[in-house]
Amino acid sequence: MNTLLAFISGDATYKVLSKQNDIYDSRLLNFDHNCEFAEGTDLDDDEWFKLEDFDSKTYFLPILGENIVAAQFNQLPEAKYADITYLMAVQDNGNTFCFQRLTSQSVLKKEILKISQTPVLRRLEKTILMEDLPHAVYKKDENCLYFKRLSTITSVFPGIDELYREATEQETTAFMSEPFMEAVGQIAPDKISSANRKRLHAAAAKMAGLTQKQQNTILNYIHRYNKDIPYDAATKKFCITNNTELQFFLWGIEERYFSTITKREKRVARSILRLKK
């Protein structure tokens, strides 16, 4: 028997329904194409991010280690459907846990047109659209979590955003005060975009782990590849004036610039996939 549970933040976990057939079609849950999660990696349509040894993570949900019995949960009251944080389907004899995040817009109230010989408009009341693919899947026998987008599952696994979180204002200010760069004009720490704050957090951690010689190598590499980033040769500082220049600079710290072998054309990698050694 497969069970669909609903988790309501600050409340409890409730049973929605149980059924013999799959809640999410197991034929679509193919994880043969997967890669380790890394910031800057864009997935192909049939690909998933993979986190191994998931039960050792601080954001592992205790319920994933339990033997789920539908009867142990109270039935979800109709009045609470709009409060659901996420749905969790337990199937494959308790080996597969499928997660779908819900928002306030997930409970639909819309007019739909039924196609027939006599078309008619009907109003959907309190309807939740079940996605073809869940936002995340935990396979107990593999102890692995598979997912497509990190931002979609942060409300399901509190703390998982540590994999690629935004820099705090203090961290941003500290990085912008480094001797190799200078913030000029309107690019104050509170004006930096969310995407750049995430890149900045990763870049700051990387630079902190490098020797001075390695840092200099990175900075020379950035200046050599991207002349669009203002650079003061006298002070040896990159003069960042806007979010676009900051993005180009952070891409350089991530070592995304490269040249093609045959024509030596300079390029930037918009997505990164780490190859196995």
Buried (B, 14 or more C-beta within 10 A) or exposed (E): EBBBBBBBEEEEBBBBBBEEEBBBEBEEBEBEEBBEBBBBBEBEEEBBBBBEEBBEBEBBBEEBEEEBEBEEBEEBEEEEBEBBBBBBBBBBEBEBBBBBBBEEEBBEEEEEEEEEEEEEEEEEEEBBEEEEBBBBBBBBEEBBBBBBEBEBBBBBBEEBBEBBBBBEEEBBBEBBEEEBBBBBEEBEBEEBBEEBBBBBBBBBEBBEEEEEEEBEEBBEBBBEBBEEBBBEEEEEBBBBBBBBBBBBBBBBBBBBBEEEEEEEEEEEEEEEBEEEE
